[in-house]
């Protein structure tokens, strides 16, 4: 078969414009200007299957990828031969194959949590100019494991290894919002016994935690920590469980803690990116629970 200048044969036998873009989503090209376009298109199909959350019909997959049915089918045949795609014999739908799963697991096991966490903190600190911290859950509650200071000094002391108060800090509240019911009951009672109840009743605490899950963000309690403000977001892993919290800290009255503000948007995006690095399947981390 002969092709006009500027065209080449693609998988499935269709004509494909070398200069043009296929579908609504443009295929990402290699930075050096080279690369193999068919591999990029195959990767696009795999990403569409990943983001779908379940098996897809050929027509639906073609629509998501912005390709024709015949072209999509050609790629699926090759991907299936490579073990990256499987087709259900009863429904005819396509899903990620065993080798795709193994590739994902291999990437997860090679992910250095502290390295990617600190990279996220560095980016967030540059973007906001504020002090940012990364915390994980421990038997004593949220413990701070990494910190980058902002451009202005903080009156509120934040140190690596410190444990955040559950009911009065944004970090503590965002963890509570995503912990299994009763999973932190003992720690909550211990905090109340020290007078660190955040002014919550049992009912108001549950209402606040529900709001945090809806918003995807938690803020500190200024009546308890009047010198500092904070905004925290959850980070999820491949199992859908909360793995860590990202928190922005600044002086009270000087830090924008509005959920729809600049800091809120930057924090949500940072948490989303880190969650994806840890294998989370959702674009919106707050939607994982």
Secondary structure as UniProt FT lines:
FT   TURN            5..6
FT   STRAND          7..9
FT   TURN            11..12
FT   STRAND          15..17
FT   TURN            31..32
FT   HELIX           37..52
FT   HELIX           58..65
FT   HELIX           69..81
FT   TURN            82..83
FT   STRAND          85..87
FT   TURN            89..91
FT   STRAND          94..96
FT   HELIX           98..109
FT   HELIX           113..128
FT   STRAND          131..138
FT   TURN            139..140
FT   STRAND          141..148
FT   TURN            160..161
FT   TURN            166..168
FT   HELIX           170..178
FT   TURN            181..184
FT   HELIX           185..193
FT   TURN            194..195
FT   TURN            198..199
FT   HELIX           202..215
FT   STRAND          218..219
FT   TURN            222..224
FT   TURN            226..227
FT   STRAND          228..236
FT   TURN            238..239
FT   STRAND          242..251
FT   TURN            252..254
FT   TURN            259..260
FT   HELIX           262..277
FT   TURN            278..279
FT   HELIX           285..288
//
